[in-house]
Amino acid sequence: MPLSNTERSKLFRARRKEEGGKQFTLWLPADVARVVAEETERGNQSESAVILGCVREVLAGCPSS
């Protein structure tokens, strides 16, 4: 069941409070946000670290120009 925009906003605000510091909002599709949240809980990493790891994996799979 997809999260509504309101539910997503609440999750992001809660995470921002937990992590502290200067943050920005990254809007993700609900299914991606759910996977990031699950990986964050399971891996005991910050949300930012999980997203950065995913971006690195994607970039590593791209052919170099």
CHARMM internal coordinates of N, CA and C (Angstrom, degrees):
IC EDIT
DIST 1 N 1 CA 1.4487
DIST 1 CA 1 C 1.5318
ANGL 1 N 1 CA 1 C 108.50
DIST 1 C 2 N 1.3370
ANGL 1 CA 1 C 2 N 116.98
DIHE 1 N 1 CA 1 C 2 N 120.58
DIST 2 N 2 CA 1.4597
ANGL 1 C 2 N 2 CA 120.49
DIHE 1 CA 1 C 2 N 2 CA -177.84
DIST 2 CA 2 C 1.5307
ANGL 2 N 2 CA 2 C 112.46
DIHE 1 C 2 N 2 CA 2 C -66.50
DIST 2 C 3 N 1.3141
ANGL 2 CA 2 C 3 N 114.48
DIHE 2 N 2 CA 2 C 3 N 149.54
DIST 3 N 3 CA 1.4671
ANGL 2 C 3 N 3 CA 120.36
DIHE 2 CA 2 C 3 N 3 CA 176.62
DIST 3 CA 3 C 1.5245
ANGL 3 N 3 CA 3 C 109.44
DIHE 2 C 3 N 3 CA 3 C -81.59
DIST 3 C 4 N 1.3086
ANGL 3 CA 3 C 4 N 116.42
DIHE 3 N 3 CA 3 C 4 N 144.30
DIST 4 N 4 CA 1.4644
ANGL 3 C 4 N 4 CA 120.25
DIHE 3 CA 3 C 4 N 4 CA 175.00
DIST 4 CA 4 C 1.5277
ANGL 4 N 4 CA 4 C 108.48
DIHE 3 C 4 N 4 CA 4 C -77.43
DIST 4 C 5 N 1.3247
ANGL 4 CA 4 C 5 N 116.03
DIHE 4 N 4 CA 4 C 5 N 165.49
DIST 5 N 5 CA 1.4703
ANGL 4 C 5 N 5 CA 119.81
DIHE 4 CA 4 C 5 N 5 CA 177.46
DIST 5 CA 5 C 1.5170
ANGL 5 N 5 CA 5 C 111.28
DIHE 4 C 5 N 5 CA 5 C -59.36
DIST 5 C 6 N 1.3286
ANGL 5 CA 5 C 6 N 116.79
DIHE 5 N 5 CA 5 C 6 N -37.48
DIST 6 N 6 CA 1.4663
ANGL 5 C 6 N 6 CA 120.83
DIHE 5 CA 5 C 6 N 6 CA 179.35
DIST 6 CA 6 C 1.5207
ANGL 6 N 6 CA 6 C 110.66
DIHE 5 C 6 N 6 CA 6 C -64.04
DIST 6 C 7 N 1.3327
ANGL 6 CA 6 C 7 N 116.77
DIHE 6 N 6 CA 6 C 7 N -44.36
DIST 7 N 7 CA 1.4710
ANGL 6 C 7 N 7 CA 120.64
DIHE 6 CA 6 C 7 N 7 CA 178.99
DIST 7 CA 7 C 1.5236
ANGL 7 N 7 CA 7 C 110.79
DIHE 6 C 7 N 7 CA 7 C -63.72
DIST 7 C 8 N 1.3368
ANGL 7 CA 7 C 8 N 116.41
DIHE 7 N 7 CA 7 C 8 N -41.35
DIST 8 N 8 CA 1.4620
ANGL 7 C 8 N 8 CA 120.06
DIHE 7 CA 7 C 8 N 8 CA 178.29
DIST 8 CA 8 C 1.5249
ANGL 8 N 8 CA 8 C 110.89
DIHE 7 C 8 N 8 CA 8 C -62.64
DIST 8 C 9 N 1.3321
ANGL 8 CA 8 C 9 N 116.16
DIHE 8 N 8 CA 8 C 9 N -43.03
DIST 9 N 9 CA 1.4667
ANGL 8 C 9 N 9 CA 120.35
DIHE 8 CA 8 C 9 N 9 CA 179.25
DIST 9 CA 9 C 1.5185
ANGL 9 N 9 CA 9 C 111.25
DIHE 8 C 9 N 9 CA 9 C -60.82
DIST 9 C 10 N 1.3220
ANGL 9 CA 9 C 10 N 116.67
DIHE 9 N 9 CA 9 C 10 N -42.35
DIST 10 N 10 CA 1.4658
ANGL 9 C 10 N 10 CA 120.56
DIHE 9 CA 9 C 10 N 10 CA 178.89
DIST 10 CA 10 C 1.5238
ANGL 10 N 10 CA 10 C 110.76
DIHE 9 C 10 N 10 CA 10 C -62.24
DIST 10 C 11 N 1.3321
ANGL 10 CA 10 C 11 N 117.15
DIHE 10 N 10 CA 10 C 11 N -42.56
DIST 11 N 11 CA 1.4666
ANGL 10 C 11 N 11 CA 120.76
DIHE 10 CA 10 C 11 N 11 CA 178.93
DIST 11 CA 11 C 1.5261
ANGL 11 N 11 CA 11 C 111.06
DIHE 10 C 11 N 11 CA 11 C -62.22
DIST 11 C 12 N 1.3214
ANGL 11 CA 11 C 12 N 116.87
DIHE 11 N 11 CA 11 C 12 N -45.37
DIST 12 N 12 CA 1.4567
ANGL 11 C 12 N 12 CA 120.21
DIHE 11 CA 11 C 12 N 12 CA -179.12
DIST 12 CA 12 C 1.5198
ANGL 12 N 12 CA 12 C 111.59
DIHE 11 C 12 N 12 CA 12 C -65.08
DIST 12 C 13 N 1.3393
ANGL 12 CA 12 C 13 N 117.33
DIHE 12 N 12 CA 12 C 13 N -41.25
DIST 13 N 13 CA 1.4699
ANGL 12 C 13 N 13 CA 119.91
DIHE 12 CA 12 C 13 N 13 CA 178.71
DIST 13 CA 13 C 1.5235
ANGL 13 N 13 CA 13 C 110.76
DIHE 12 C 13 N 13 CA 13 C -63.61
DIST 13 C 14 N 1.3295
ANGL 13 CA 13 C 14 N 116.70
DIHE 13 N 13 CA 13 C 14 N -41.10
DIST 14 N 14 CA 1.4666
ANGL 13 C 14 N 14 CA 120.47
DIHE 13 CA 13 C 14 N 14 CA 179.54
DIST 14 CA 14 C 1.5283
ANGL 14 N 14 CA 14 C 110.25
DIHE 13 C 14 N 14 CA 14 C -64.03
DIST 14 C 15 N 1.3193
ANGL 14 CA 14 C 15 N 117.21
DIHE 14 N 14 CA 14 C 15 N -43.57
DIST 15 N 15 CA 1.4664
ANGL 14 C 15 N 15 CA 120.54
DIHE 14 CA 14 C 15 N 15 CA 179.54
DIST 15 CA 15 C 1.5232
ANGL 15 N 15 CA 15 C 111.03
DIHE 14 C 15 N 15 CA 15 C -64.88
DIST 15 C 16 N 1.3223
ANGL 15 CA 15 C 16 N 116.25
DIHE 15 N 15 CA 15 C 16 N -40.33
DIST 16 N 16 CA 1.4659
ANGL 15 C 16 N 16 CA 120.25
DIHE 15 CA 15 C 16 N 16 CA 179.54
DIST 16 CA 16 C 1.5182
ANGL 16 N 16 CA 16 C 110.29
DIHE 15 C 16 N 16 CA 16 C -60.82
DIST 16 C 17 N 1.3283
ANGL 16 CA 16 C 17 N 117.32
DIHE 16 N 16 CA 16 C 17 N -40.65
DIST 17 N 17 CA 1.4655
ANGL 16 C 17 N 17 CA 121.07
DIHE 16 CA 16 C 17 N 17 CA 177.95
DIST 17 CA 17 C 1.5206
ANGL 17 N 17 CA 17 C 110.59
DIHE 16 C 17 N 17 CA 17 C -65.37
DIST 17 C 18 N 1.3434
ANGL 17 CA 17 C 18 N 117.12
DIHE 17 N 17 CA 17 C 18 N -41.15
DIST 18 N 18 CA 1.4687
ANGL 17 C 18 N 18 CA 121.36
DIHE 17 CA 17 C 18 N 18 CA -179.45
DIST 18 CA 18 C 1.5204
ANGL 18 N 18 CA 18 C 111.19
DIHE 17 C 18 N 18 CA 18 C -63.97
DIST 18 C 19 N 1.3296
ANGL 18 CA 18 C 19 N 116.79
DIHE 18 N 18 CA 18 C 19 N -44.84
DIST 19 N 19 CA 1.4572
ANGL 18 C 19 N 19 CA 120.92
DIHE 18 CA 18 C 19 N 19 CA -174.59
DIST 19 CA 19 C 1.5203
ANGL 19 N 19 CA 19 C 112.55
DIHE 18 C 19 N 19 CA 19 C -79.72
DIST 19 C 20 N 1.3273
ANGL 19 CA 19 C 20 N 117.36
DIHE 19 N 19 CA 19 C 20 N -27.18
DIST 20 N 20 CA 1.4573
ANGL 19 C 20 N 20 CA 120.89
DIHE 19 CA 19 C 20 N 20 CA -178.98
DIST 20 CA 20 C 1.5137
ANGL 20 N 20 CA 20 C 111.82
DIHE 19 C 20 N 20 CA 20 C 65.37
DIST 20 C 21 N 1.3124
ANGL 20 CA 20 C 21 N 115.35
DIHE 20 N 20 CA 20 C 21 N -178.44
DIST 21 N 21 CA 1.4559
ANGL 20 C 21 N 21 CA 119.89
DIHE 20 CA 20 C 21 N 21 CA 178.90
DIST 21 CA 21 C 1.5115
ANGL 21 N 21 CA 21 C 112.63
DIHE 20 C 21 N 21 CA 21 C 76.30
DIST 21 C 22 N 1.3148
ANGL 21 CA 21 C 22 N 114.70
DIHE 21 N 21 CA 21 C 22 N -178.10
DIST 22 N 22 CA 1.4572
ANGL 21 C 22 N 22 CA 120.85
DIHE 21 CA 21 C 22 N 22 CA -178.60
DIST 22 CA 22 C 1.5260
ANGL 22 N 22 CA 22 C 108.63
DIHE 21 C 22 N 22 CA 22 C -79.75
DIST 22 C 23 N 1.2921
ANGL 22 CA 22 C 23 N 115.63
DIHE 22 N 22 CA 22 C 23 N 126.56
DIST 23 N 23 CA 1.4588
ANGL 22 C 23 N 23 CA 120.77
DIHE 22 CA 22 C 23 N 23 CA -176.56
DIST 23 CA 23 C 1.5197
ANGL 23 N 23 CA 23 C 110.06
DIHE 22 C 23 N 23 CA 23 C -127.76
DIST 23 C 24 N 1.3014
ANGL 23 CA 23 C 24 N 115.65
DIHE 23 N 23 CA 23 C 24 N 161.41
DIST 24 N 24 CA 1.4496
ANGL 23 C 24 N 24 CA 121.15
DIHE 23 CA 23 C 24 N 24 CA 170.55
DIST 24 CA 24 C 1.5181
ANGL 24 N 24 CA 24 C 106.87
DIHE 23 C 24 N 24 CA 24 C -127.10
DIST 24 C 25 N 1.3112
ANGL 24 CA 24 C 25 N 115.74
DIHE 24 N 24 CA 24 C 25 N 161.89
DIST 25 N 25 CA 1.4570
ANGL 24 C 25 N 25 CA 119.91
DIHE 24 CA 24 C 25 N 25 CA -178.87
DIST 25 CA 25 C 1.5123
ANGL 25 N 25 CA 25 C 109.18
DIHE 24 C 25 N 25 CA 25 C -98.52
DIST 25 C 26 N 1.2945
ANGL 25 CA 25 C 26 N 116.44
DIHE 25 N 25 CA 25 C 26 N 127.70
DIST 26 N 26 CA 1.4522
ANGL 25 C 26 N 26 CA 123.02
DIHE 25 CA 25 C 26 N 26 CA 176.50
DIST 26 CA 26 C 1.5166
ANGL 26 N 26 CA 26 C 106.75
DIHE 25 C 26 N 26 CA 26 C -115.35
DIST 26 C 27 N 1.3149
ANGL 26 CA 26 C 27 N 116.50
DIHE 26 N 26 CA 26 C 27 N 113.68
DIST 27 N 27 CA 1.4630
ANGL 26 C 27 N 27 CA 119.87
DIHE 26 CA 26 C 27 N 27 CA -179.18
DIST 27 CA 27 C 1.5136
ANGL 27 N 27 CA 27 C 109.11
DIHE 26 C 27 N 27 CA 27 C -83.97
DIST 27 C 28 N 1.3040
ANGL 27 CA 27 C 28 N 115.32
DIHE 27 N 27 CA 27 C 28 N 122.02
DIST 28 N 28 CA 1.4548
ANGL 27 C 28 N 28 CA 122.31
DIHE 27 CA 27 C 28 N 28 CA 179.66
DIST 28 CA 28 C 1.5209
ANGL 28 N 28 CA 28 C 109.13
DIHE 27 C 28 N 28 CA 28 C -117.09
DIST 28 C 29 N 1.3231
ANGL 28 CA 28 C 29 N 116.83
DIHE 28 N 28 CA 28 C 29 N 151.19
DIST 29 N 29 CA 1.4608
ANGL 28 C 29 N 29 CA 118.04
DIHE 28 CA 28 C 29 N 29 CA 172.15
DIST 29 CA 29 C 1.5316
ANGL 29 N 29 CA 29 C 109.08
DIHE 28 C 29 N 29 CA 29 C -57.28
DIST 29 C 30 N 1.3113
ANGL 29 CA 29 C 30 N 116.64
DIHE 29 N 29 CA 29 C 30 N 151.20
DIST 30 N 30 CA 1.4679
ANGL 29 C 30 N 30 CA 121.56
DIHE 29 CA 29 C 30 N 30 CA -174.51
DIST 30 CA 30 C 1.5206
ANGL 30 N 30 CA 30 C 112.50
DIHE 29 C 30 N 30 CA 30 C -55.36
DIST 30 C 31 N 1.3365
ANGL 30 CA 30 C 31 N 117.78
DIHE 30 N 30 CA 30 C 31 N -41.84
DIST 31 N 31 CA 1.4621
ANGL 30 C 31 N 31 CA 119.24
DIHE 30 CA 30 C 31 N 31 CA -178.29
DIST 31 CA 31 C 1.5263
ANGL 31 N 31 CA 31 C 111.31
DIHE 30 C 31 N 31 CA 31 C -67.55
DIST 31 C 32 N 1.3253
ANGL 31 CA 31 C 32 N 117.44
DIHE 31 N 31 CA 31 C 32 N -36.23
DIST 32 N 32 CA 1.4655
ANGL 31 C 32 N 32 CA 120.93
DIHE 31 CA 31 C 32 N 32 CA 177.50
DIST 32 CA 32 C 1.5266
ANGL 32 N 32 CA 32 C 109.97
DIHE 31 C 32 N 32 CA 32 C -68.94
DIST 32 C 33 N 1.3245
ANGL 32 CA 32 C 33 N 116.39
DIHE 32 N 32 CA 32 C 33 N -43.14
DIST 33 N 33 CA 1.4674
ANGL 32 C 33 N 33 CA 120.46
DIHE 32 CA 32 C 33 N 33 CA 178.73
DIST 33 CA 33 C 1.5237
ANGL 33 N 33 CA 33 C 110.93
DIHE 32 C 33 N 33 CA 33 C -60.40
DIST 33 C 34 N 1.3180
ANGL 33 CA 33 C 34 N 116.67
DIHE 33 N 33 CA 33 C 34 N -38.26
DIST 34 N 34 CA 1.4665
ANGL 33 C 34 N 34 CA 120.78
DIHE 33 CA 33 C 34 N 34 CA 179.33
DIST 34 CA 34 C 1.5339
ANGL 34 N 34 CA 34 C 110.49
DIHE 33 C 34 N 34 CA 34 C -65.32
DIST 34 C 35 N 1.3331
ANGL 34 CA 34 C 35 N 116.97
DIHE 34 N 34 CA 34 C 35 N -43.30
DIST 35 N 35 CA 1.4689
ANGL 34 C 35 N 35 CA 120.83
DIHE 34 CA 34 C 35 N 35 CA 179.48
DIST 35 CA 35 C 1.5256
ANGL 35 N 35 CA 35 C 110.23
DIHE 34 C 35 N 35 CA 35 C -64.87
DIST 35 C 36 N 1.3288
ANGL 35 CA 35 C 36 N 117.12
DIHE 35 N 35 CA 35 C 36 N -42.01
DIST 36 N 36 CA 1.4683
ANGL 35 C 36 N 36 CA 120.67
DIHE 35 CA 35 C 36 N 36 CA 178.16
DIST 36 CA 36 C 1.5227
ANGL 36 N 36 CA 36 C 109.86
DIHE 35 C 36 N 36 CA 36 C -61.03
DIST 36 C 37 N 1.3297
ANGL 36 CA 36 C 37 N 116.74
DIHE 36 N 36 CA 36 C 37 N -43.47
DIST 37 N 37 CA 1.4680
ANGL 36 C 37 N 37 CA 120.44
DIHE 36 CA 36 C 37 N 37 CA 179.17
DIST 37 CA 37 C 1.5244
ANGL 37 N 37 CA 37 C 110.99
DIHE 36 C 37 N 37 CA 37 C -62.54
DIST 37 C 38 N 1.3399
ANGL 37 CA 37 C 38 N 117.25
DIHE 37 N 37 CA 37 C 38 N -42.03
DIST 38 N 38 CA 1.4702
ANGL 37 C 38 N 38 CA 120.74
DIHE 37 CA 37 C 38 N 38 CA 179.28
DIST 38 CA 38 C 1.5218
ANGL 38 N 38 CA 38 C 111.00
DIHE 37 C 38 N 38 CA 38 C -64.35
DIST 38 C 39 N 1.3300
ANGL 38 CA 38 C 39 N 116.74
DIHE 38 N 38 CA 38 C 39 N -44.38
DIST 39 N 39 CA 1.4656
ANGL 38 C 39 N 39 CA 120.52
DIHE 38 CA 38 C 39 N 39 CA 179.65
DIST 39 CA 39 C 1.5274
ANGL 39 N 39 CA 39 C 111.08
DIHE 38 C 39 N 39 CA 39 C -65.53
DIST 39 C 40 N 1.3159
ANGL 39 CA 39 C 40 N 116.45
DIHE 39 N 39 CA 39 C 40 N -35.57
DIST 40 N 40 CA 1.4614
ANGL 39 C 40 N 40 CA 120.99
DIHE 39 CA 39 C 40 N 40 CA 178.55
DIST 40 CA 40 C 1.5220
ANGL 40 N 40 CA 40 C 110.00
DIHE 39 C 40 N 40 CA 40 C -62.48
DIST 40 C 41 N 1.3199
ANGL 40 CA 40 C 41 N 116.24
DIHE 40 N 40 CA 40 C 41 N -46.30
DIST 41 N 41 CA 1.4681
ANGL 40 C 41 N 41 CA 121.05
DIHE 40 CA 40 C 41 N 41 CA -179.90
DIST 41 CA 41 C 1.5262
ANGL 41 N 41 CA 41 C 111.23
DIHE 40 C 41 N 41 CA 41 C -66.39
DIST 41 C 42 N 1.3192
ANGL 41 CA 41 C 42 N 116.49
DIHE 41 N 41 CA 41 C 42 N -45.79
DIST 42 N 42 CA 1.4629
ANGL 41 C 42 N 42 CA 121.13
DIHE 41 CA 41 C 42 N 42 CA -175.79
DIST 42 CA 42 C 1.5228
ANGL 42 N 42 CA 42 C 112.19
DIHE 41 C 42 N 42 CA 42 C -68.97
DIST 42 C 43 N 1.3326
ANGL 42 CA 42 C 43 N 116.70
DIHE 42 N 42 CA 42 C 43 N -41.89
DIST 43 N 43 CA 1.4586
ANGL 42 C 43 N 43 CA 120.71
DIHE 42 CA 42 C 43 N 43 CA -174.56
DIST 43 CA 43 C 1.5106
ANGL 43 N 43 CA 43 C 114.64
DIHE 42 C 43 N 43 CA 43 C -90.86
DIST 43 C 44 N 1.3196
ANGL 43 CA 43 C 44 N 117.56
DIHE 43 N 43 CA 43 C 44 N -2.62
DIST 44 N 44 CA 1.4616
ANGL 43 C 44 N 44 CA 121.73
DIHE 43 CA 43 C 44 N 44 CA -178.85
DIST 44 CA 44 C 1.5291
ANGL 44 N 44 CA 44 C 111.00
DIHE 43 C 44 N 44 CA 44 C 54.22
DIST 44 C 45 N 1.3472
ANGL 44 CA 44 C 45 N 115.86
DIHE 44 N 44 CA 44 C 45 N 43.41
DIST 45 N 45 CA 1.4571
ANGL 44 C 45 N 45 CA 123.02
DIHE 44 CA 44 C 45 N 45 CA 178.06
DIST 45 CA 45 C 1.5183
ANGL 45 N 45 CA 45 C 108.74
DIHE 44 C 45 N 45 CA 45 C -119.34
DIST 45 C 46 N 1.3129
ANGL 45 CA 45 C 46 N 115.86
DIHE 45 N 45 CA 45 C 46 N 162.61
DIST 46 N 46 CA 1.4646
ANGL 45 C 46 N 46 CA 119.30
DIHE 45 CA 45 C 46 N 46 CA 174.99
DIST 46 CA 46 C 1.5250
ANGL 46 N 46 CA 46 C 108.90
DIHE 45 C 46 N 46 CA 46 C -73.27
DIST 46 C 47 N 1.3072
ANGL 46 CA 46 C 47 N 115.43
DIHE 46 N 46 CA 46 C 47 N 158.24
DIST 47 N 47 CA 1.4639
ANGL 46 C 47 N 47 CA 121.02
DIHE 46 CA 46 C 47 N 47 CA 178.13
DIST 47 CA 47 C 1.5295
ANGL 47 N 47 CA 47 C 109.97
DIHE 46 C 47 N 47 CA 47 C -58.80
DIST 47 C 48 N 1.3175
ANGL 47 CA 47 C 48 N 116.49
DIHE 47 N 47 CA 47 C 48 N -41.35
DIST 48 N 48 CA 1.4654
ANGL 47 C 48 N 48 CA 120.98
DIHE 47 CA 47 C 48 N 48 CA -179.76
DIST 48 CA 48 C 1.5219
ANGL 48 N 48 CA 48 C 111.23
DIHE 47 C 48 N 48 CA 48 C -61.28
DIST 48 C 49 N 1.3210
ANGL 48 CA 48 C 49 N 117.22
DIHE 48 N 48 CA 48 C 49 N -40.95
DIST 49 N 49 CA 1.4648
ANGL 48 C 49 N 49 CA 121.10
DIHE 48 CA 48 C 49 N 49 CA 179.75
DIST 49 CA 49 C 1.5230
ANGL 49 N 49 CA 49 C 111.03
DIHE 48 C 49 N 49 CA 49 C -64.87
DIST 49 C 50 N 1.3217
ANGL 49 CA 49 C 50 N 117.26
DIHE 49 N 49 CA 49 C 50 N -39.08
DIST 50 N 50 CA 1.4689
ANGL 49 C 50 N 50 CA 121.05
DIHE 49 CA 49 C 50 N 50 CA 178.98
DIST 50 CA 50 C 1.5268
ANGL 50 N 50 CA 50 C 109.74
DIHE 49 C 50 N 50 CA 50 C -64.98
DIST 50 C 51 N 1.3398
ANGL 50 CA 50 C 51 N 117.00
DIHE 50 N 50 CA 50 C 51 N -46.70
DIST 51 N 51 CA 1.4666
ANGL 50 C 51 N 51 CA 120.74
DIHE 50 CA 50 C 51 N 51 CA -179.53
DIST 51 CA 51 C 1.5240
ANGL 51 N 51 CA 51 C 110.31
DIHE 50 C 51 N 51 CA 51 C -63.49
DIST 51 C 52 N 1.3304
ANGL 51 CA 51 C 52 N 117.49
DIHE 51 N 51 CA 51 C 52 N -44.21
DIST 52 N 52 CA 1.4602
ANGL 51 C 52 N 52 CA 121.21
DIHE 51 CA 51 C 52 N 52 CA 179.13
DIST 52 CA 52 C 1.5282
ANGL 52 N 52 CA 52 C 110.91
DIHE 51 C 52 N 52 CA 52 C -61.06
DIST 52 C 53 N 1.3267
ANGL 52 CA 52 C 53 N 117.27
DIHE 52 N 52 CA 52 C 53 N -40.93
DIST 53 N 53 CA 1.4620
ANGL 52 C 53 N 53 CA 120.74
DIHE 52 CA 52 C 53 N 53 CA 177.18
DIST 53 CA 53 C 1.5181
ANGL 53 N 53 CA 53 C 111.90
DIHE 52 C 53 N 53 CA 53 C -61.10
DIST 53 C 54 N 1.3275
ANGL 53 CA 53 C 54 N 116.96
DIHE 53 N 53 CA 53 C 54 N -41.00
DIST 54 N 54 CA 1.4667
ANGL 53 C 54 N 54 CA 121.18
DIHE 53 CA 53 C 54 N 54 CA 178.40
DIST 54 CA 54 C 1.5248
ANGL 54 N 54 CA 54 C 111.07
DIHE 53 C 54 N 54 CA 54 C -65.08
DIST 54 C 55 N 1.3248
ANGL 54 CA 54 C 55 N 116.43
DIHE 54 N 54 CA 54 C 55 N -42.44
DIST 55 N 55 CA 1.4628
ANGL 54 C 55 N 55 CA 120.50
DIHE 54 CA 54 C 55 N 55 CA 179.05
DIST 55 CA 55 C 1.5228
ANGL 55 N 55 CA 55 C 109.98
DIHE 54 C 55 N 55 CA 55 C -62.71
DIST 55 C 56 N 1.3191
ANGL 55 CA 55 C 56 N 117.08
DIHE 55 N 55 CA 55 C 56 N -42.76
DIST 56 N 56 CA 1.4729
ANGL 55 C 56 N 56 CA 120.50
DIHE 55 CA 55 C 56 N 56 CA 178.74
DIST 56 CA 56 C 1.5240
ANGL 56 N 56 CA 56 C 111.32
DIHE 55 C 56 N 56 CA 56 C -61.77
DIST 56 C 57 N 1.3408
ANGL 56 CA 56 C 57 N 117.15
DIHE 56 N 56 CA 56 C 57 N -40.94
DIST 57 N 57 CA 1.4666
ANGL 56 C 57 N 57 CA 120.62
DIHE 56 CA 56 C 57 N 57 CA 178.17
DIST 57 CA 57 C 1.5223
ANGL 57 N 57 CA 57 C 111.00
DIHE 56 C 57 N 57 CA 57 C -61.93
DIST 57 C 58 N 1.3263
ANGL 57 CA 57 C 58 N 116.30
DIHE 57 N 57 CA 57 C 58 N -43.27
DIST 58 N 58 CA 1.4668
ANGL 57 C 58 N 58 CA 120.28
DIHE 57 CA 57 C 58 N 58 CA 179.71
DIST 58 CA 58 C 1.5217
ANGL 58 N 58 CA 58 C 110.22
DIHE 57 C 58 N 58 CA 58 C -64.22
DIST 58 C 59 N 1.3352
ANGL 58 CA 58 C 59 N 116.80
DIHE 58 N 58 CA 58 C 59 N -45.98
DIST 59 N 59 CA 1.4586
ANGL 58 C 59 N 59 CA 120.20
DIHE 58 CA 58 C 59 N 59 CA -179.21
DIST 59 CA 59 C 1.5254
ANGL 59 N 59 CA 59 C 111.91
DIHE 58 C 59 N 59 CA 59 C -65.11
DIST 59 C 60 N 1.3174
ANGL 59 CA 59 C 60 N 117.33
DIHE 59 N 59 CA 59 C 60 N -34.86
DIST 60 N 60 CA 1.4657
ANGL 59 C 60 N 60 CA 120.96
DIHE 59 CA 59 C 60 N 60 CA 178.94
DIST 60 CA 60 C 1.5289
ANGL 60 N 60 CA 60 C 110.75
DIHE 59 C 60 N 60 CA 60 C -65.37
DIST 60 C 61 N 1.3206
ANGL 60 CA 60 C 61 N 116.74
DIHE 60 N 60 CA 60 C 61 N -29.15
DIST 61 N 61 CA 1.4609
ANGL 60 C 61 N 61 CA 120.92
DIHE 60 CA 60 C 61 N 61 CA -179.46
DIST 61 CA 61 C 1.5149
ANGL 61 N 61 CA 61 C 113.92
DIHE 60 C 61 N 61 CA 61 C -84.43
DIST 61 C 62 N 1.3382
ANGL 61 CA 61 C 62 N 117.66
DIHE 61 N 61 CA 61 C 62 N -8.00
DIST 62 N 62 CA 1.4642
ANGL 61 C 62 N 62 CA 121.75
DIHE 61 CA 61 C 62 N 62 CA -179.38
DIST 62 CA 62 C 1.5232
ANGL 62 N 62 CA 62 C 109.60
DIHE 61 C 62 N 62 CA 62 C -85.75
DIST 62 C 63 N 1.3326
ANGL 62 CA 62 C 63 N 116.38
DIHE 62 N 62 CA 62 C 63 N 138.52
DIST 63 N 63 CA 1.4684
ANGL 62 C 63 N 63 CA 118.35
DIHE 62 CA 62 C 63 N 63 CA 176.52
DIST 63 CA 63 C 1.5278
ANGL 63 N 63 CA 63 C 110.22
DIHE 62 C 63 N 63 CA 63 C -67.76
DIST 63 C 64 N 1.3250
ANGL 63 CA 63 C 64 N 116.03
DIHE 63 N 63 CA 63 C 64 N 141.98
DIST 64 N 64 CA 1.4708
ANGL 63 C 64 N 64 CA 120.87
DIHE 63 CA 63 C 64 N 64 CA 179.45
DIST 64 CA 64 C 1.5152
ANGL 64 N 64 CA 64 C 109.64
DIHE 63 C 64 N 64 CA 64 C -74.42
DIST 64 C 65 N 1.3255
ANGL 64 CA 64 C 65 N 115.07
DIHE 64 N 64 CA 64 C 65 N 146.82
DIST 65 N 65 CA 1.4752
ANGL 64 C 65 N 65 CA 119.25
DIHE 64 CA 64 C 65 N 65 CA 178.59
DIST 65 CA 65 C 1.5031
ANGL 65 N 65 CA 65 C 110.24
DIHE 64 C 65 N 65 CA 65 C -85.36
END
COOR INIT
IC SEED 1 N 1 CA 1 C
IC BUILD
